[in-house]
Amino acid sequence: MSFWSRIPPGTQLFLSLLALTTIVWMLRGFGLLSFLPGMVIWLLILLCFATGILHSLKSMR
């Protein structure tokens, strides 16, 4: 059984969004994705926060 399959789906979603946000932010900083508006970065950051909060609330039940 692989490591990724043992992680709960909520955590997988959070980690995937966090990785995507980090990659987009770095590529935009390097100038490769400079055409993306800053609102895209903020939306990804807010999605990371929302999934983290929802997952933690769900796991507390």
C-alpha positions as CSV (number, residue, x, y, z in Angstrom):
1,M,0.0,0.0,0.0
2,S,1.5,3.4,-1.0
3,F,1.9,6.2,1.4
4,W,-0.5,8.5,-0.5
5,S,-3.4,6.1,-0.3
6,R,-3.1,6.0,3.6
7,I,-3.7,9.7,3.9
8,P,-7.3,10.8,4.4
9,P,-9.0,12.4,1.4
10,G,-9.3,15.8,3.2
11,T,-5.6,15.9,3.9
12,Q,-4.9,14.9,0.3
13,L,-7.0,17.7,-1.0
14,F,-5.3,20.2,1.3
15,L,-1.8,19.1,0.5
16,S,-2.6,19.1,-3.3
17,L,-4.0,22.6,-3.1
18,L,-1.0,23.8,-1.0
19,A,1.5,22.3,-3.5
20,L,-0.4,23.8,-6.5
21,T,-0.5,27.2,-4.7
22,T,3.3,27.0,-4.0
23,I,4.1,26.0,-7.5
24,V,2.0,28.8,-9.1
25,W,3.4,31.4,-6.7
26,M,7.0,30.4,-7.5
27,L,6.4,30.3,-11.2
28,R,4.7,33.6,-11.2
29,G,7.6,35.0,-9.1
30,F,10.1,33.7,-11.7
31,G,8.1,35.4,-14.4
32,L,6.9,32.3,-16.2
33,L,3.3,32.8,-15.2
34,S,3.3,36.6,-15.0
35,F,0.2,36.8,-17.1
36,L,-1.9,35.4,-14.2
37,P,-3.6,38.1,-12.1
38,G,-2.8,38.3,-8.5
39,M,-6.4,37.3,-7.7
40,V,-5.6,33.7,-8.8
41,I,-3.0,33.5,-6.1
42,W,-5.3,34.9,-3.5
43,L,-8.0,32.5,-4.5
44,L,-5.7,29.5,-4.2
45,I,-4.5,30.7,-0.8
46,L,-8.1,31.1,0.4
47,L,-9.0,27.6,-0.9
48,C,-6.0,26.2,1.1
49,F,-7.3,27.9,4.3
50,A,-10.9,26.8,3.6
51,T,-9.9,23.1,3.0
52,G,-7.7,23.1,6.0
53,I,-10.4,24.5,8.3
54,L,-13.1,22.2,6.9
55,H,-10.9,19.2,7.2
56,S,-9.9,20.0,10.8
57,L,-13.6,20.6,11.8
58,K,-14.6,17.3,10.1
59,S,-11.9,15.4,11.9
60,M,-12.9,16.8,15.3
61,R,-16.3,15.1,15.0
